[in-house]
Amino acid sequence: MLWTIFVDICLLGFVLFTSLIFWSWRKQRLFSELGIPGPRPLPLFGNILSYGKGMHEFDMKCTKKYGKTFGIYEGAFSMLVTSDPELIKAICIKEFSKFTNRRRFEDGDTRLQSMLTAAKDEQWHRLRTTLTPIMSGNKLKQMISLVDHCAVNLNTIIAKAAATGEAVELKDLFGGFSINVIAECGFSVRVDSSGDKDDQFLYHVKKAFFTNFFNPVILLILMFPNACTPILSKLKLFSLLPKNSKEFFSNLINDILSKRETSKDFIGRVILCKQC
């Protein structure tokens, strides 16, 4: 009796596994059928396991081998990657209205799903219409003083390193400068990414931008998005951002909104636009 049950379970497992492999194979034929070059994907995983040295290293390697435009797979997701300036311009500017929706991970948090990069269809269109005046050339010029302040700090760091002959890691240096500009222009928060390593804003930004693609939960979502995402989000077993980082930025924005009505930064512009 036990032997029969064991055999039945093994047969069922074999059938399910074979079905998943076939399903994955069908999903991963898209680019080959369209004649788009790209690395050969693994069943179920796609090309995720090639991210060992970082996504940027993988993208650079593929660009050299397959050209400016190629196709890859992240689990069940087909991804068209391009570094062709004309194609990027067409997608992001000339024909942007035809590319309204972006891929997003559903984690049950409506705040994250309401971001411009995650919103869909009519919600995206409403947000885009509201925010477009804020991003005009004249409005952005009013943030120049904030960028100048960050540039002065960057120049001070470079001058100090030049005077002492100290080696400088450019990636970290300009990455810190970018974070400083985002913090000041977006949130009116001044951080010293080169000096204060314990700054909370810097700490949570780094956590928010780190994605471990080898996390079992993320692998499951990438391989079976339609099946796993609703279940994991309802059970609160998956969060796109670390919970403490999510609460930090939520509290920061709420605090900014409660303390001022006008400012040169991005949030101040949003407040003015809302009042209009």
Disulfide bonds with the S-S distance in Angstrom:
none
